[in-house]
Amino acid sequence: MDEVVVLKKYANRRIYDTEKSAYVTLHEVAEYIRAGRMVSVEDAGTKEDVTAFILTQIVLEEAKKKNALLPVPLLHAIIRYGDNLMGEFFEKYFFQTFQNFIRHKQTMDDQFKQWLDMGINVSKMAQQSFSDISPFQPFFDSFAGKKKEGEEKK
């Protein structure tokens, strides 16, 4: 599963999966990535690495469905400052920050799940304890005892 899926992009915009020996869509490439696979895409004619271009296409298609990807001011900055400054930022800082966010989110999700599980267990234990120890139990026992005495006298 850790191996890279090698894809070839043809001039007619079709993408060929060399592992499956079949053409695939951008959606299928996105599914590979969601499943944890890495992809490498090369232009079939020039042998140039076009992975970044194809992945950008996938991101843009997803953004098109939701009508938003990045805030407009950030998009303006990317265009204004171009490849030099923004490329360095994305390569050095953004990816690391994003990875940290994903790790933090996973940790918080796991912690929240543990709290929920612990709460469910405590709730079950509390219900059992309260059913065994009711503050009104002596009252009901004495009432039941008096009732039995009254029934025996009749």
ABEGO torsion letter per residue (X at the ends): XABBBBBBBBAAGBBBBAAAGBBBBAAAAAAAAAAGBBBBBBBAAAGBBAAAAAAAAAAAAAAAAAGBABBAAAAAAAAAAEAAAAAAAAAAAAAAAAAAAAAAAAAAAAAAAAAAAAAAAAAAAAAAAAAABBAAAAAAAAAAAAAAAAAAAX
